[in-house]
Amino acid sequence: MKQWLRLASRLDKINQAFAFLARWAVLLMLGLGLWNVIGRYMGVAIGHNLSSNALIEGQWYLFDLIFLLGLGWTLQRNGHVRVDVLQSRWDHKRQSQIELTGILFLLLPFALSVMLISIEPALKSWSIQEASPDAYGLPRYWIKSLIPIGFLLLTLQGIAEAIRHWSKIKNAGEAKLD
């Protein structure tokens, strides 16, 4: 079991690295948003456009990056929304059993499906060098690549969480034998 827990720890580190990128993207997105607002109003005052479609789309793309690269890290930090009215009354073994069941039958199939379904459109976007339909917009193929990557990270973190919950269930069963 120790080697599985080491694997879970390695998967945690992968998501932590991507979360580090997402955190910096938050600052960039806020700075870009601030510039877009200031540039819009100051531009009107001086009669020159200080913002552009590329800057506005850049802000959207940074939000996408934050959301998609933060999926796995949010799961790692137990930050996804849950309805735990019943769960709070259960013992730790029962909680882990329910979590493991949810991960295996809901989270992993969903995350794998989205990842697999999104690969083809991302590759197609790269093949045609898809760009924004707006004048001076940004390329779309970069951002479409983040969808399968984000759901891959969520899948990897789901595997790490499944390993941990399996370990808790196993350890709780062994403790009762003692």
Steps between C-alpha positions, in 0.01 A plus 500: 500500500793735565598505132143596409503781753832620354334503157214705646754743643668535158165568337437766765827669406403510131176678585679732742738604221212583266319679784811718540459606135129560555571725801727722292237504228258650754730798548549539126126477439428765764767729357369453148144561618608818675675619185195418287275711725743789530586483131136505396415814700830679458493420130161664465632807687804540274332382181725199447414133562734361768338157515456233235325172429829322566522649850138416578541144368827472693304565818251226407780259413671561832172425678476173302857417595428565869185289497633206298845476659346540845248213471730231643650726765151598618412132538826447689408780741145362539366822349234362266139556603349217703173440675617340822181498705526122542875466466572708810318237710696202366821354640825545306487155341148555366597846371797349315281225355253755363781723370671207329172391341435854375851531361491163321146520361443873452815714500739279303254398225393864459854642499629231263204549267546876479874455449456244222218689329695827504821365346368482144362857491827628650704318234266624226540854631879464480482354149305798366678754722161613627485868585248729659226624266547849649738746342846486664388209718722223634557149366246252641704179468713575807203540728318197360805292596441587863172306512650150468798605713276632778288186505812283490617681814160443659520129407847468649389667821193277509731199485709643785188559711372148423831355619476699825141399568581135424787522748271649767245222444769233515660649812163530674433131426843398633451709815182306583691171473747611767 
